[in-house]
C-alpha cells in the first residue's frame, strides 16, 4: 500500500483521533504512599506539605494578598493568580541575584528565573513564574496558609457574605505576617517605583531587592521570623488547638532528633533511625514526648516495610518485562516465573552471613536463617539492605524481619497504634500487612509458595485495582488481558519511600532560626530558640 497526501477537496480516508488513554508512569503504583499522605500526615503534621519548604513564603503570600485586596482588584482567583505569578517571578529573579549566592533553593519560578538572571541583562521584562493558574501559591502554600488560619479561601464565609477570591484572614497572626514582609521591602526602589508597573525592571533594582527579599534573609528580619513562628505554633482559635499541639510535637520530634544526630538535617534514614531508637529506649512511655515519638516511630516502621514491598515490586516488573512472550503470561506461566525465576535457588549476603534458599525449602527455615543473621541489625539497616539488593527475595527476607520485630499494639501507646492501623481503600497499612504475613506463616508454606502469595497480595492485586481507578490516565506496569498478564515498559524504578516530610521540617526549622550552622561545613546544631522550643513542648 502506498500513502500519499490528500489533495485539497478530497474526502479524507483516515481521521486522526485523540487517544482515549493518557499514558503516565504514576508516582504511587501500589498505593502505599497514599496511606501516608492522605491518612497519616494530616494527623501527624497538619499545615505542612512536602513541597511547602520555605518559611518566608508564609509572609510573602499574605503580603501579596493584602496588597491585592488593598488595590481592590478583580475579586476572583483567576485574576489573583495572574497577579501572584507576576510577582513570584520578579521576587524569584531577585532571589537568583542574592549576593549571598544562596541559590534560592525551592524558590518559586526558578526554572524560568534562573536562566534569565544568569545572563544579567540590563532589564527584565515581566512574565509569569509558572504555568499553573495560581502559581506556587496555589501549588504549595495555599493549603498550609488556610490550615494556619492565615488565608480565607474563595467560597468561604466572610462576615455575612461569601468571598469570591482568597483574602487575608482577619486575624492578628495574618496581619502580622503581611505587615512584616511589607516592612522588609518598603524602602526598596522596587517597592516604591516598580512593583505596580508593567515596564521592564532594571537589573540594579532587583539586586537591591535581593538584599531584603531573598528567602535566606529571614535572619535579618527578626519581627518577620517571629511572626512566622507564631503562625505555626501559636493559635487563638480553640477548634484549632489539637492541630497546633500536634504541629508543635512534630517539629519538636524533628529538632530533638537533630540535636542527637546532626545528619537528621539532611537524611530521611537518620530521622527514621532516631525516632525508632527513641521509641524503643523510652521505658516510661508516658507524656507528650513519648506519645509524639511513638507515632513517628510507627511511621518510620511503615516506611521500612514499604521499601521491602518496593523490592518485590521492582524485580517482579523488571524481570517479567524481560522474559514475557509478546502476548504476556498465562496463569501457569506466571506461577512458573515466580517459582523458577524469582524464587530460584540462590543466595545473598546479610550482615556478613551468606543466606541460601531453594524454592521448595520451608519458609520457616529461611526465616530462621534471616533472623539469626540479622539479629543485631536496625530497622533502617534492614531497609537499606533490601533497597540496595532490590530483589524479590531480599524484599521477602526484610518483610520476615520486620514481622518478627513489630511491637505488640496492645502494649504500645494509642499514638503508635493509630498510625500502624491506617489503611487505604486499595492497600493494607502497616499492621494489616504484618497480620497477613503472620497468617501466611501459620500455613507453613515453602519459599516459592510464600513469594507467590506475597506478590499476589501486596503487588499484583493492589496495582491493578489502583491503576484501574486512575483511568483514563493509564499508569499500568502490568495488567491481565484475556487471561494473560502483560507487562508494559513504563518504568520500573523504585518508588519513593519517605512521605514523612522531614525535608520540609528541616528547611522550615532552619528558616525560622530553630537550628543553624555558621557556614556550609559546620555541623547543624539547635539554636537557643530551638532548644527552648523543644523544652516548652516536651517539658
C-alpha positions, 0 to 999 in steps of 0.5 A: 500500500502506498500513502500519499497526501490528500489533495485539497477537496478530497474526502479524507480516508483516515481521521486522526483521533485523540487517544482515549488513554493518557499514558503516565508512569504514576508516582504511587503504583501500589498505593502505599504512599497514599496511606501516608499522605492522605491518612497519616500526615494530616494527623501527624503534621497538619499545615505542612506539605512536602513541597511547602519548604520555605518559611518566608513564603508564609509572609510573602503570600499574605503580603501579596494578598493584602496588597491585592485586596488593598488595590481592590482588584478583580475579586476572583482567583483567576485574576489573583493568580495572574497577579501572584505569578507576576510577582513570584517571578520578579521576587524569584529573579531577585532571589537568583541575584542574592549576593549571598549566592544562596541559590534560592533553593525551592524558590518559586519560578526558578526554572524560568528565573534562573536562566534569565538572571544568569545572563544579567541583562540590563532589564527584565521584562515581566512574565509569569513564574509558572504555568499553573493558574495560581502559581506556587501559591496555589501549588504549595502554600495555599493549603498550609496558609488556610490550615494556619488560619492565615488565608480565607479561601474563595467560597468561604464565609466572610462576615455575612457574605461569601468571598469570591477570591482568597483574602487575608484572614482577619486575624492578628497572626495574618496581619502580622505576617503581611505587615512584616514582609511589607516592612522588609521591602518598603524602602526598596526602589522596587517597592516604591517605583516598580512593583505596580508597573508593567515596564521592564525592571532594571537589573540594579533594582532587583539586586537591591531587592535581593538584599531584603527579599531573598528567602535566606534573609529571614535572619535579618528580619527578626519581627518577620521570623517571629511572626512566622513562628507564631503562625505555626505554633501559636493559635487563638482559635480553640477548634484549632488547638489539637492541630497546633499541639500536634504541629508543635510535637512534630517539629519538636520530634524533628529538632530533638532528633537533630540535636542527637544526630546532626545528619537528621538535617539532611537524611530521611534514614537518620530521622527514621533511625532516631525516632525508632531508637527513641521509641524503643529506649523510652521505658516510661512511655508516658507524656507528650514526648513519648506519645509524639515519638511513638507515632513517628516511630510507627511511621518510620516502621511503615516506611521500612516495610514499604521499601521491602514491598518496593523490592518485590515490586521492582524485580517482579516488573523488571524481570517479567518485562524481560522474559514475557512472550509478546502476548504476556503470561498465562496463569501457569506461566506466571506461577512458573516465573515466580517459582523458577525465576524469582524464587530460584535457588540462590543466595545473598549476603546479610550482615556478613552471613551468606543466606541460601534458599531453594524454592521448595525449602520451608519458609520457616527455615529461611526465616530462621536463617534471616533472623539469626543473621540479622539479629543485631541489625536496625530497622533502617539497616534492614531497609537499606539492605533490601533497597540496595539488593532490590530483589524479590527475595531480599524484599521477602527476607526484610518483610520476615524481619520486620514481622518478627520485630513489630511491637505488640499494639496492645502494649504500645501507646494509642499514638503508635497504634493509630498510625500502624492501623491506617489503611487505604481503600486499595492497600493494607497499612502497616499492621494489616500487612504484618497480620497477613504475613503472620497468617501466611506463616501459620500455613507453613508454606515453602519459599516459592509458595510464600513469594507467590502469595506475597506478590499476589497480595501486596503487588499484583492485586493492589496495582491493578485495582489502583491503576484501574481507578486512575483511568483514563490516565493509564499508569499500568506496569502490568495488567491481565488481558484475556487471561494473560498478564502483560507487562508494559515498559513504563518504568520500573524504578523504585518508588519513593519511600519517605512521605514523612516530610522531614525535608520540609521540617528541616528547611522550615526549622532552619528558616525560622532560626530553630537550628543553624550552622555558621557556614556550609561545613559546620555541623547543624546544631539547635539554636537557643530558640530551638532548644527552648522550643523543644523544652516548652513542648516536651517539658 
